[in-house]
């Protein structure tokens, strides 16, 4: 079944929060996970680092990266 209607022209915005990326060992692609608070994000890092490669991406506020490796850039 085909989708009807016009395709989206605007890329999706990231929600406000803290982002981490999880990758399986030896994998090149990962999954972004968002948490609302710094404590939740730190707990998730401790939880996943036993079995995955965890990368802290940073905090997003008002459509911009506040810290992390993309600091100051728009989220697109």
C-alpha positions in Angstrom: 0.0 0.0 0.0 1.4 3.4 -1.0 1.4 6.4 1.2 -0.8 9.2 0.0 -0.2 12.9 0.3 2.8 15.2 0.0 6.0 14.1 1.7 7.5 16.1 4.6 9.8 18.9 3.6 11.0 20.0 7.0 13.4 17.6 8.9 12.2 16.6 12.4 13.5 18.6 15.4 15.0 16.9 18.4 13.2 17.3 21.7 14.8 19.0 24.7 16.8 16.7 26.9 20.0 14.7 27.2 21.1 12.4 24.3 23.3 9.4 24.3 24.2 7.1 21.4 24.3 3.3 21.8 26.3 1.0 19.5 26.9 -2.7 19.6 30.6 -3.5 19.7 32.0 -3.6 16.2 28.9 -1.8 14.7 29.1 1.4 12.7 25.5 2.6 13.3 23.9 3.4 16.6 20.6 4.4 18.3 20.0 7.8 19.9 18.3 7.7 23.3 16.9 10.8 25.0 16.5 11.3 28.8 14.8 14.2 30.6 17.3 14.8 33.4 21.1 14.5 33.8 20.6 11.9 36.6 18.5 9.6 34.3 21.1 10.0 31.6 23.9 9.1 33.9 22.0 6.0 35.1 21.4 4.9 31.5 25.1 5.3 30.7 26.0 3.1 33.7 23.3 0.6 32.7 24.3 0.2 29.0 28.1 0.5 29.2 28.3 -3.2 30.3 27.1 -4.4 26.9 27.2 -1.5 24.5 29.5 1.3 23.3 28.0 4.5 24.8 28.7 8.0 23.5 27.4 11.1 25.2 26.1 13.4 22.5 25.0 16.4 24.6 22.0 18.4 25.8 19.5 19.9 23.5 17.6 23.1 24.4 15.6 25.3 22.1 16.8 23.4 19.0 20.5 23.8 19.7 23.2 21.6 21.3 24.2 23.1 24.6 27.2 20.9 25.3 28.8 17.7 23.9 30.6 17.3 20.6 28.0 19.3 18.6 28.1 22.3 21.0 26.5 25.4 19.5 25.1 23.7 16.4 21.5 23.5 15.4 19.8 20.1 15.6 18.5 20.4 12.1 
